[in-house]
Amino acid sequence: MLESVPGLHVSVSSLAANPIYSFRGIQTGYNPQVLMLVNGIPITNVFLGNRSLAWGGMPLENVARIEVIRGPGSALYGADAVSGVINVITKTAADIKGTEFGARAGSFNSRDAWIQHGGELGPLEAALYLRVGHTDGQNRVIQQDLQSSLDKLFGTNASLAPGAINAVRNALDARADLSFEQWRFRAAYQQREVGIGTGLAESLDQNGRAPESRLYLDLTYQNANWAPNWDVSSVIGYYDIKETRRSGLYAIPSRRLWWCVPERGCRQPGAFRAPHPRQYFGLL
């Protein structure tokens, strides 16, 4: 959807096929120049400034609107909003009004099912959403990768190219939105497991996966008639992200790693693995 916004260019990273949002030509691989919010809560992590390795996007059937600021927004949103701001607003009970559900299936073993409900729950207005999905991703074939160049240089045969990219994606989304008079509480949980794309170091890895879970919590108070010519609003939010590794992520093909030194030749000491669990959290 964001590809249709004038002034915003969306490209794809070679690492886990994550989106890179570019405003006015400003971009880098981790894309820290763009601040992304969900219901006004920042979801860019402080380690790399991106949306994490296994971002996986947001389900559009539960999105009410997306607000985009093209250009610097640091005066309102802080230092992370260097080139632009993207704020995803999820649906409330007023946006859903009843029960909706759907299922999809398509190419590359893609399947997806979701259900959402909006209405009154006692004194509360409630919006609930649940979705599960899977896709093997496109089977695009990479003819040569970085390891292909190293093979030519050192006379080894470690590259898995030509081979397909690793674009598998598993997704679970659960969200609740509860409101009472001037108060609103939102809670959401997302679980992702994404393939590593063209490889951790642009060398094909058909088995590498990046599992991740995210928890969003926020409580908002808003009173538009607090006093004549005055309104009051406040928000407290919590965002927690956990990245785990069920098995190693390999910078160079698993069990085929070669270290080559011109004076000493080549040897195969074993596989290099990326570090294990990391956790980030923020309080707004």
C-alpha positions in Angstrom: 0.0 0.0 0.0 2.8 2.5 0.9 4.2 2.1 -2.6 1.3 4.1 -3.9 2.1 7.2 -1.7 3.6 10.0 -3.8 7.1 11.0 -2.5 7.6 7.6 -0.8 9.7 4.9 -2.4 9.6 1.4 -1.1 12.5 -1.0 -1.9 13.4 -4.4 -0.5 16.4 -5.3 1.6 18.4 -8.4 0.7 18.2 -9.3 4.4 14.9 -11.1 5.1 13.3 -9.0 2.4 12.5 -6.2 4.8 11.0 -3.0 3.3 13.2 0.1 3.1 11.2 3.3 3.1 12.9 6.2 1.3 11.8 9.9 1.4 13.5 12.3 -0.9 16.2 9.7 -1.8 17.4 9.3 1.8 17.9 5.7 2.7 20.3 3.1 4.2 20.1 -0.6 4.6 18.6 -0.5 8.2 16.5 2.6 7.4 16.9 4.4 10.7 16.0 7.8 9.1 12.3 6.9 9.0 10.3 6.8 12.2 7.5 4.1 12.2 4.7 4.2 14.7 1.8 1.9 15.5 -1.0 4.0 17.1 1.5 6.6 17.9 3.9 4.3 19.7 7.5 4.1 18.1 8.4 0.6 17.0 11.9 1.3 15.7 14.4 -0.5 17.9 17.3 1.5 19.4 19.9 -1.1 18.4 19.9 -0.7 14.6 17.1 1.8 14.1 15.0 -0.5 11.9 11.8 -2.4 12.5 13.8 -5.5 13.6 15.0 -8.4 11.5 11.6 -10.2 11.3 9.3 -7.3 10.8 6.8 -9.0 8.4 4.5 -6.0 8.1 1.0 -5.3 9.4 -2.3 -7.1 8.3 -4.2 -4.5 6.3 -7.7 -5.8 7.2 -7.1 -4.5 10.8 -5.7 -1.1 9.7 -8.0 1.9 9.7 -5.6 4.4 8.0 -1.9 5.1 7.6 -0.6 8.6 8.2 2.6 9.7 6.3 4.7 12.8 6.8 7.1 13.3 3.9 10.1 15.1 5.1 11.7 15.9 8.5 9.3 15.5 11.4 11.8 15.8 14.3 10.2 18.9 15.7 7.1 16.9 16.6 8.4 13.3 16.8 12.0 13.5 18.0 15.4 12.7 16.5 14.4 9.5 14.7 12.1 11.3 12.3 14.9 12.6 10.1 13.4 12.0 6.6 9.8 11.0 7.4 7.2 9.5 9.7 4.8 6.6 9.1 2.0 6.1 11.6 -0.2 3.0 11.3 -3.6 3.4 13.0 -5.5 0.1 13.8 -9.2 -0.3 13.8 -11.5 0.4 16.7 -14.9 -0.9 17.5 -16.4 2.0 15.5 -14.5 1.0 12.4 -15.6 -2.7 12.5 -19.2 -2.8 13.8 -19.9 -6.5 14.1 -18.0 -9.7 13.2 -15.9 -10.0 10.0 -13.8 -12.9 8.9 -11.9 -14.1 5.8 -9.5 -16.6 4.4 -7.0 -16.4 1.5 -4.9 -18.8 -0.5 -2.5 -18.3 -3.4 0.7 -19.1 -5.1 3.9 -20.2 -3.3 1.8 -22.2 -0.8 0.3 -19.0 0.7 -2.6 -19.3 3.1 -4.1 -16.8 5.6 -7.2 -16.7 7.8 -8.4 -13.9 10.1 -11.4 -12.8 12.2 -12.2 -9.5 13.9 -15.1 -8.2 16.0 -16.2 -4.8 17.0 -19.0 -3.9 19.4 -20.0 -3.4 23.0 -18.6 -5.6 25.8 -20.5 -4.5 28.9 -19.6 -0.8 29.5 -16.7 -1.1 27.1 -16.4 -0.6 23.3 -14.2 -3.5 22.2 -12.4 -4.4 19.0 -10.7 -7.8 18.8 -8.6 -9.3 16.0 -6.9 -12.6 15.3 -4.9 -13.8 12.3 -2.6 -16.6 11.3 -0.8 -17.0 8.0 2.0 -18.7 6.1 3.8 -18.4 2.7 6.8 -20.1 1.2 7.5 -16.8 -0.6 8.6 -16.4 -4.2 10.9 -19.0 -5.6 13.2 -16.5 -7.4 16.5 -18.1 -8.3 19.8 -16.3 -7.5 22.4 -17.2 -10.1 25.4 -15.9 -8.2 25.9 -14.7 -4.6 28.8 -13.3 -2.6 30.2 -16.8 -1.9 30.3 -17.4 -5.7 32.8 -14.6 -6.0 34.9 -16.1 -3.1 34.8 -19.5 -4.7 36.2 -18.1 -7.9 38.9 -16.2 -5.9 40.0 -19.2 -3.8 39.1 -22.2 -5.9 36.5 -23.5 -3.4 33.0 -24.8 -4.0 31.0 -23.6 -1.0 28.2 -21.5 -2.7 24.7 -22.8 -2.9 24.0 -20.7 -6.0 22.2 -21.0 -8.3 19.4 -21.5 -5.8 16.2 -20.0 -4.5 16.0 -17.2 -2.0 14.7 -18.1 1.5 11.4 -16.1 1.6 9.3 -18.2 3.9 7.0 -16.3 6.4 4.9 -17.5 9.3 2.7 -15.0 11.1 0.4 -14.7 14.1 -1.4 -11.5 15.0 -3.6 -10.8 18.0 -5.0 -7.4 19.0 -7.5 -5.9 21.5 -8.7 -2.4 21.6 -10.9 -1.4 24.7 -12.3 2.0 25.3 -14.4 3.6 28.1 -15.4 7.2 28.0 -12.1 9.2 27.7 -9.9 6.1 28.3 -8.5 3.7 25.7 -6.4 0.6 26.3 -4.7 -1.3 23.4 -2.8 -4.6 23.6 -1.3 -6.5 20.7 0.9 -9.5 20.2 2.7 -10.4 17.0 4.8 -13.5 16.3 6.9 -13.8 13.1 9.3 -16.4 11.6 10.8 -15.2 8.4 13.4 -16.7 6.0 16.7 -14.9 5.8 16.2 -13.8 2.2 19.3 -13.8 0.1 21.4 -14.6 3.1 22.9 -13.0 6.2 26.0 -11.9 4.3 24.3 -12.1 0.8 25.3 -15.8 0.6 22.3 -18.1 0.1 21.0 -20.0 3.1 17.8 -22.0 2.5 17.5 -23.0 6.1 18.0 -19.8 8.1 15.0 -18.5 9.9 14.5 -15.5 12.2 11.9 -16.1 14.9 10.6 -13.0 16.7 7.8 -11.9 19.0 6.5 -8.4 19.7 4.2 -7.1 22.5 2.5 -3.7 22.3 0.7 -2.0 25.2 -0.6 1.5 25.5 -3.1 3.4 27.7 -4.5 6.7 26.5 -6.5 9.4 28.1 -8.1 12.1 25.9 -10.6 14.8 26.9 -11.4 17.4 24.2 -13.7 19.4 26.6 -11.5 19.5 29.7 -11.9 23.3 30.0 -13.0 26.1 27.7 -10.5 26.3 24.8 -8.4 23.5 26.4 -8.1 19.8 25.7 -6.0 17.2 27.5 -4.4 14.0 26.2 -1.8 11.7 27.6 -0.4 8.3 26.6 1.8 5.7 28.2 3.1 2.9 26.0 5.3 -0.2 26.2 6.9 -2.1 23.4 8.8 -5.3 23.8 10.6 -7.3 21.1 12.3 -10.6 21.5 14.6 -12.1 18.8 15.5 -15.8 19.2 17.5 -18.3 17.2 16.2 -21.8 17.1 19.2 -22.7 15.0 22.2 -20.8 13.8 22.1 -18.1 11.2 25.0 -18.7 8.8 26.9 -15.8 7.3 28.4 -18.3 4.8 26.7 -21.6 3.8 26.3 -24.0 6.7 28.9 -26.8 6.8 30.6 -25.4 3.7 32.5 -22.5 5.2 36.1 -22.2 4.1 38.8 -19.9 5.4 41.4 -19.1 2.8 44.8 -17.5 3.3 47.0 -17.2 0.2 50.2 -18.3 2.2 48.5 -21.2 4.0 45.7 -22.4 1.6 42.1 -23.1 2.6 40.6 -25.0 5.5 37.1 -25.8 6.8 37.0 -25.1 10.5 33.2 -25.2 10.9 30.3 -23.0 10.6 30.0 -19.4 11.9 26.8 -18.7 13.8 25.1 -15.4 14.5 24.6 -14.6 18.2 21.6 -16.0 20.1 18.6 -14.2 21.8 18.3 -10.5 22.0 15.6 -8.5 23.6 14.6 -4.8 23.3 11.9 -2.9 25.1 10.8 0.7 25.4 8.6 2.8 27.6 7.0 5.9 26.2 
